Amino acid sequence: MFIENYRPGALDRLGLGHAELSARNPGLVYCSISAYGHTGPDAHRAGFGLIAEAKSGIMQMVGTPGEAPPLLRISLGDMYTGIHAVAAINAALLGRVKSGKGQHIDMALYDTLVSMHEYAVQCYTLGGVLPAQTGHDMPTSTLYGVFRAADGDLVIAAQVDDAWKRFAALVEQHGGPPGFGSDARFHDSGGRNAHREAILAVVKPWVAARPVAEVLRLLDGIDVPSAKVQRIDEVMADPQIQARGMVVEQQHPRLGTLRLPNLPFRFSDCDTTIHQVAPDLGQHNAQVAQALGFSPAEIDAMQTDGVLFSR
């Protein structure tokens, strides 16, 4: 298996392209990851996750109307292209068991982010509707969004009819306007969307008058999904995250104690906890070269010439 993350053509010039390596090993699974992929008019262009986020239409959908969209602050393109690459590599390796043949897997950050659209593309192609920035809630899915409480922010997902009826009744019982819970205009999604502003005019001040913990307690009591908008320190201390083993502690030889997110996979008969620290740049290059048949003298010479990196 061979994985590379260079601009298309770079490894061809070094004699390490797919055509040359697969000719020597027809069973090779060769995975290329780039901004735009190895085909198409933009294949030669440089790019990063930020470029793919902007090009994909995802960035344009977030943020406050009338303002430039914000940075997403997580590397969606890089992370999800890598995850999809793992799935594709596993499929190619399984396919090789039956066919004996390898594959060239061509992964593009841009492709990955476009593939993640679960409704925007369909809204446009089926109805001609362009997604727009909506700020803190979704006009097509009332009530579903972010609300500011007295001491923080939280999200509420009461967009399903039954959940909305429970929520509206709760608001009325706890200081909301009389009749809010029984207002038939709001009892189906179309009515709630049509009267979204009237609903927000009640819900926003109702939430704002209470601490986050009180709102969450009330909503948990009627089984309406909700959650605090947590900071990273709160995430790391979250009992659910701790119970799931999602924070691992490692002893790094140079950096000391590290606390990092764990892998999210949970197998019934396999421990996926990360036990080794990430290697330094080139830490195992000499061992890999030795495993490929290079002698100690040849490895020393390559390190001296700068061909084989060694920290």
C-alpha positions as CSV (number, residue, x, y, z in Angstrom):
1,M,0.0,0.0,0.0
2,F,1.2,3.5,-0.9
3,I,-0.4,6.7,0.3
4,E,0.7,10.2,-1.0
5,N,-0.5,13.7,-0.5
6,Y,1.3,15.7,-3.2
7,R,0.0,17.8,-6.0
8,P,-0.8,15.6,-9.0
9,G,2.3,15.0,-11.1
10,A,4.8,15.6,-8.4
11,L,5.6,12.0,-7.7
12,D,5.5,11.1,-11.5
13,R,8.5,13.4,-11.9
14,L,10.3,11.4,-9.1
15,G,9.5,8.0,-10.6
16,L,7.0,7.2,-7.8
17,G,3.8,7.8,-9.7
18,H,1.0,5.2,-9.8
19,A,1.8,4.1,-13.4
20,E,5.4,3.3,-12.7
21,L,4.9,1.6,-9.3
22,S,1.9,-0.4,-10.3
23,A,3.8,-1.7,-13.3
24,R,6.3,-3.1,-10.9
25,N,3.6,-4.4,-8.5
26,P,0.2,-4.9,-10.1
27,G,-1.3,-5.7,-6.6
28,L,-0.4,-2.2,-5.3
29,V,-3.1,-0.2,-3.6
30,Y,-2.0,3.3,-4.3
31,C,-4.0,6.2,-2.6
32,S,-3.6,9.8,-3.7
33,I,-5.0,12.6,-1.7
34,S,-5.1,16.1,-3.2
35,A,-7.2,19.3,-3.2
36,Y,-9.0,18.7,-6.6
37,G,-8.0,15.2,-7.6
38,H,-6.0,13.9,-10.5
39,T,-8.5,14.7,-13.3
40,G,-10.4,17.8,-14.3
41,P,-9.4,21.4,-15.2
42,D,-8.4,22.2,-11.6
43,A,-6.3,19.1,-11.0
44,H,-3.0,21.1,-11.2
45,R,-4.1,23.7,-8.7
46,A,-2.8,23.9,-5.1
47,G,-5.3,23.8,-2.3
48,F,-6.0,23.3,1.3
49,G,-9.1,22.4,3.4
50,L,-10.1,26.1,3.5
51,I,-10.2,26.2,-0.3
52,A,-12.4,23.1,-0.4
53,E,-14.7,24.5,2.2
54,A,-15.3,27.7,0.2
55,K,-15.6,25.9,-3.1
56,S,-18.0,23.2,-1.9
57,G,-20.9,25.6,-0.9
58,I,-20.7,24.6,2.7
59,M,-19.1,27.8,3.9
60,Q,-21.7,29.9,2.1
61,M,-24.5,28.2,4.1
62,V,-23.3,29.2,7.6
63,G,-23.1,32.4,9.5
64,T,-25.3,35.5,9.9
65,P,-27.2,36.9,6.9
66,G,-25.5,39.9,5.5
67,E,-22.0,39.1,6.9
68,A,-19.1,37.2,5.5
69,P,-19.3,33.5,6.4
70,P,-17.1,32.4,9.3
71,L,-14.2,30.0,9.2
72,L,-15.5,26.5,10.2
73,R,-12.6,26.1,12.7
74,I,-12.3,22.3,12.2
75,S,-10.6,20.7,9.2
76,L,-13.6,19.1,7.6
77,G,-11.9,18.6,4.2
78,D,-8.7,17.1,5.6
79,M,-10.4,14.9,8.2
80,Y,-13.2,13.5,6.2
81,T,-11.1,13.0,3.1
82,G,-8.7,11.0,5.2
83,I,-11.6,9.0,6.7
84,H,-13.0,8.2,3.3
85,A,-9.6,7.2,2.1
86,V,-9.3,4.6,4.9
87,A,-12.7,3.2,3.8
88,A,-11.6,3.1,0.2
89,I,-8.3,1.5,1.0
90,N,-10.0,-1.2,3.0
91,A,-12.4,-1.9,0.1
92,A,-9.4,-2.0,-2.4
93,L,-7.5,-4.4,-0.1
94,L,-10.6,-6.7,0.2
95,G,-11.1,-6.5,-3.6
96,R,-7.4,-7.5,-4.1
97,V,-8.0,-10.7,-2.2
98,K,-10.4,-11.9,-4.9
99,S,-8.9,-10.2,-8.0
100,G,-5.2,-10.1,-7.2
101,K,-5.2,-6.5,-8.6
102,G,-4.5,-3.3,-6.9
103,Q,-6.2,0.1,-7.4
104,H,-5.3,3.7,-7.7
105,I,-7.6,5.6,-5.3
106,D,-8.0,9.2,-6.2
107,M,-9.3,11.2,-3.3
108,A,-10.0,15.0,-3.5
109,L,-10.8,17.3,-0.6
110,Y,-13.3,19.2,-2.9
111,D,-15.1,16.0,-3.9
112,T,-15.4,14.9,-0.3
113,L,-17.1,18.1,0.9
114,V,-19.5,18.2,-2.0
115,S,-20.5,14.6,-1.2
116,M,-21.4,15.6,2.3
117,H,-24.3,17.8,1.2
118,E,-27.4,15.9,2.5
119,Y,-30.0,18.4,1.4
120,A,-28.6,21.5,-0.2
121,V,-27.9,19.9,-3.6
122,Q,-31.3,18.3,-3.6
123,C,-33.1,21.5,-2.6
124,Y,-31.4,23.2,-5.6
125,T,-31.8,20.4,-8.2
126,L,-35.3,19.4,-7.3
127,G,-36.8,22.7,-6.3
128,G,-34.4,25.4,-7.5
129,V,-33.9,26.7,-4.0
130,L,-30.5,28.0,-3.0
131,P,-29.6,27.5,0.6
132,A,-29.0,30.8,2.4
133,Q,-27.4,31.9,5.6
134,T,-29.9,31.6,8.4
135,G,-27.9,32.6,11.5
136,H,-29.0,30.8,14.6
137,D,-31.9,28.6,13.5
138,M,-33.3,26.9,10.4
139,P,-36.4,28.6,8.9
140,T,-37.3,25.3,7.2
141,S,-37.2,23.3,10.5
142,T,-38.9,25.3,13.3
143,L,-38.0,25.0,16.1
144,Y,-34.3,24.0,15.6
145,G,-31.5,26.2,16.6
146,V,-29.2,28.0,19.0
147,F,-30.6,30.1,21.8
148,R,-29.0,32.4,24.4
149,A,-29.8,31.8,28.0
150,A,-29.0,33.9,31.0
151,D,-25.5,32.4,31.5
152,G,-24.7,30.7,28.2
153,D,-25.9,29.3,25.0
154,L,-27.8,26.1,24.2
155,V,-29.4,24.3,21.3
156,I,-33.0,23.0,21.1
157,A,-34.4,20.5,18.7
158,A,-38.2,20.6,18.9
159,Q,-38.9,20.4,15.2
160,V,-40.8,17.2,15.3
161,D,-44.6,17.7,15.9
162,D,-44.9,15.7,19.1
163,A,-41.7,17.3,20.6
164,W,-43.0,20.7,19.7
165,K,-46.3,20.2,21.4
166,R,-44.6,19.1,24.6
167,F,-42.2,22.0,24.4
168,A,-44.9,24.6,23.7
169,A,-47.0,23.3,26.6
170,L,-44.0,23.5,28.8
171,V,-43.3,27.1,27.8
172,E,-46.9,28.1,28.5
173,Q,-46.8,26.4,31.9
174,H,-43.6,28.2,32.9
175,G,-44.4,31.8,32.2
176,G,-45.1,31.7,28.5
177,P,-48.2,33.4,27.0
178,P,-51.6,31.7,27.5
179,G,-52.7,29.5,24.7
180,F,-49.1,29.1,23.3
181,G,-49.2,25.4,23.8
182,S,-52.6,24.9,22.2
183,D,-52.1,27.2,19.3
184,A,-53.0,24.9,16.3
185,R,-51.1,27.1,13.9
186,F,-47.9,25.7,15.3
187,H,-48.9,22.0,15.4
188,D,-47.4,21.0,12.1
189,S,-44.1,21.9,10.5
190,G,-45.6,24.0,7.7
191,G,-47.5,26.1,10.2
192,R,-44.4,26.5,12.5
193,N,-42.3,27.6,9.6
194,A,-44.9,30.0,8.3
195,H,-45.1,31.6,11.8
196,R,-41.5,31.2,12.8
197,E,-41.0,34.8,13.8
198,A,-44.0,34.7,16.2
199,I,-42.6,31.5,17.8
200,L,-39.1,33.0,18.2
201,A,-40.6,36.1,19.7
202,V,-41.8,33.9,22.6
203,V,-39.1,31.3,22.8
204,K,-36.1,33.6,22.8
205,P,-37.0,35.7,25.8
206,W,-38.3,32.6,27.6
207,V,-34.9,31.0,27.3
208,A,-33.0,34.2,28.0
209,A,-34.7,34.6,31.3
210,R,-33.3,31.3,32.6
211,P,-29.9,29.7,33.3
212,V,-28.8,27.0,30.9
213,A,-29.0,24.3,33.5
214,E,-32.7,25.2,34.3
215,V,-33.7,25.1,30.6
216,L,-31.9,21.8,30.1
217,R,-33.5,20.3,33.2
218,L,-37.0,21.3,32.0
219,L,-36.5,20.0,28.5
220,D,-35.0,16.7,29.7
221,G,-38.1,16.3,31.8
222,I,-40.3,16.3,28.7
223,D,-37.8,14.4,26.4
224,V,-37.1,17.3,24.1
225,P,-33.5,17.1,22.7
226,S,-31.3,19.9,23.9
227,A,-27.7,20.6,24.9
228,K,-25.4,23.3,26.2
229,V,-23.0,24.8,23.7
230,Q,-19.9,23.6,25.5
231,R,-16.3,25.0,25.5
232,I,-13.5,22.5,25.0
233,D,-12.7,22.4,28.7
234,E,-16.3,21.4,29.4
235,V,-16.1,18.7,26.6
236,M,-13.0,17.2,28.2
237,A,-14.7,17.0,31.6
238,D,-18.1,15.8,30.3
239,P,-19.0,12.6,32.1
240,Q,-20.4,11.1,28.9
241,I,-17.0,11.6,27.1
242,Q,-15.2,10.2,30.1
243,A,-17.4,7.2,30.3
244,R,-16.8,6.5,26.6
245,G,-13.1,6.7,27.0
246,M,-12.8,9.5,24.5
247,V,-9.9,11.3,26.2
248,V,-6.6,9.4,26.3
249,E,-3.5,10.3,28.3
250,Q,-0.1,9.7,26.9
251,Q,3.5,10.2,28.1
252,H,5.5,11.9,25.4
253,P,9.3,11.7,25.6
254,R,9.7,15.4,24.9
255,L,6.4,17.0,25.7
256,G,5.4,15.2,28.9
257,T,1.8,14.3,29.6
258,L,-0.6,14.8,26.7
259,R,-4.4,14.5,26.8
260,L,-5.9,13.9,23.4
261,P,-9.1,12.8,21.8
262,N,-9.4,9.0,21.4
263,L,-10.5,7.2,18.2
264,P,-14.3,7.0,18.1
265,F,-14.5,3.3,17.0
266,R,-16.0,0.8,19.4
267,F,-15.6,-2.9,18.6
268,S,-17.0,-5.7,20.7
269,D,-13.7,-7.7,20.6
270,C,-10.9,-5.1,19.9
271,D,-9.4,-2.3,21.9
272,T,-8.9,0.7,19.7
273,T,-7.4,2.9,22.4
274,I,-4.3,4.8,21.1
275,H,-1.4,3.4,23.2
276,Q,1.6,4.9,21.3
277,V,2.5,8.6,20.9
278,A,2.7,10.0,17.4
279,P,6.2,9.5,16.0
280,D,8.6,12.4,15.3
281,L,9.1,13.3,11.6
282,G,11.1,10.6,10.0
283,Q,11.5,8.6,13.3
284,H,11.1,5.2,11.7
285,N,12.7,6.0,8.3
286,A,15.8,4.0,9.0
287,Q,13.8,0.9,10.2
288,V,11.6,1.1,7.1
289,A,14.6,1.4,4.8
290,Q,16.2,-1.6,6.6
291,A,13.0,-3.6,6.1
292,L,13.2,-2.8,2.4
293,G,16.7,-4.4,2.2
294,F,19.0,-1.4,2.5
295,S,22.2,-2.1,4.4
296,P,23.3,0.0,7.4
297,A,26.0,1.6,5.3
298,E,23.5,2.6,2.6
299,I,21.1,4.0,5.2
300,D,24.0,6.1,6.8
301,A,24.9,7.4,3.4
302,M,21.3,8.4,2.5
303,Q,21.0,10.1,5.9
304,T,24.3,12.0,5.3
305,D,23.2,13.1,1.8
306,G,19.8,14.2,3.2
307,V,17.9,11.7,1.0
308,L,16.6,9.9,4.1
309,F,15.4,12.2,6.8
310,S,16.5,11.5,10.4
311,R,15.9,13.8,13.3
